[in-house]
Amino acid sequence: MRRNCALTPCQLAVWFAAVSSLSIAVATFFALAGAWMVLPFAFLEVAALGIAFVVYARHAADFERIVVQSGGLVVERSTASRLERTEVPLDWIRVEYQGQRRELVKLVSQGRFCEVGRFVPEHQRSSLAKELRSACLGKLAWTR
């Protein structure tokens, strides 16, 4: 499951270069015409836009991966280039989801839990919970 992003980081860099160049060009035109105070504000605008684009680009490649293995579920999460891996054993696994607003699907096993489904739209999380339940039940029946 991946974050829904309209632009890749490379496309974002091209877009940023185009917008920044246009803004600085217009500000330079007005500065040469005598309105020199436009130029500092144009650079401030480009800096703020650059910060916003960096924040966007850091999270554009975020993902969540769920792998069903013989011993349990492996949940991998990448957030801003930080990878987090959680293993949930299949023994006594419970998939909890009540359908509440902003609720994530919870995997509970042996007193430990892991929440998944951050990048799944709320109206599709019940389907994710059903798929996980059937995958876990299938693996449990196969391993025993």
Number of C-alpha atoms within 10 A of each C-alpha: 14 16 14 12 13 9 13 12 18 10 11 16 16 11 14 16 14 11 14 18 13 12 16 19 14 13 21 17 14 15 15 10 9 10 12 14 11 16 20 13 13 18 15 11 14 19 13 12 14 16 11 11 16 15 11 17 19 13 16 20 17 20 19 20 14 17 11 15 14 13 14 18 20 16 19 16 21 16 14 15 13 8 12 11 12 13 17 19 18 22 13 10 21 17 20 17 16 12 15 8 8 10 15 22 21 17 23 19 17 12 7 11 17 15 14 22 21 18 15 18 10 16 10 11 22 19 12 17 22 14 13 19 17 13 14 22 15 11 17 17 8 9 10 5
